[in-house]
Amino acid sequence: MARCIVARLMAVMGLAGVLRGKKVRTTVSRKAVAAGDSVNRQFVAERPDQLWVADFTYVSTWQGFVCMAFDLGH
């Protein structure tokens, strides 16, 4: 059936189409062991380039996820 015929018949019957969104999972729960503290929380460097601070996150795009890494201490 053509789209206009379906639209006309739905209008005659008082029907309306419904679009449902995709369920988004915002948090992935993982019960993993935390990584060890490599610098003992002592952020005082004795020389340049001894300690670096970095962070990474995943960003959702239309084609999937992208891993973003940031160098925060350099």
N, C-alpha and C positions, 0 to 999 in steps of 0.2 A: 504494500500500500504506500502511496505517496505521503509525504510528510504533511501536506496541506489537508489531505483527506482525514488522516489520523487526528490532526488538530481540530478540524471541524466536528468530527464525531465526538471527541472528548468534550468540546464546548457544548454540544447538544446534550450530552449526558451529565454535564456539570462536573466533569473530572479535571483534575489538575495534576501535572507531573511533579515529582518531588526529587530533588537532588540531595544526596546524602554525602557528607564530607568523610574523608578518610580519618580513621581514628589515629591520633598522634600519640606516640609513647614519648613522654618528655624526660623520663628518668629510667635508666637501666640499673636495676638493683643488683649489685654484685657483692657478695660477702667474701672479699679477698683480704689477705693479710696485707697490712700497710707496709710500704717500703721503709727500710731502715733510714735513720738520720745520719747521713754521710758527713755532715759538717758539725755535728754536736751543737747546733743552733748558735755557733760562735761565728758571726758574720764579719770578722775582722781579718782582712787579708794582709799578710806580711809583705807581699809583692804583687805587682799587677798580674792580672789573669790567673789568680790562684783560685778564687771562688766566683762562680757565675750563677745567676738566678734565671730560671726559664719557666715558662708555662706553656701548656698546649690545650687546645680545645677542639671539638668537632663542630663544624658549621654545616647545617643542612642546606643543600642547594636543590635545584630542580632535577639534577642528574644524579644525586646521591649525597654522601657526606664528604667533606673536605677536612683534613686535619690541618689546623693552623698552629704554628709554633711561634713563640715570642721570646726574644732575648731581653730580659728585664734589667739585667745588671751590667750591661757593657756599653 
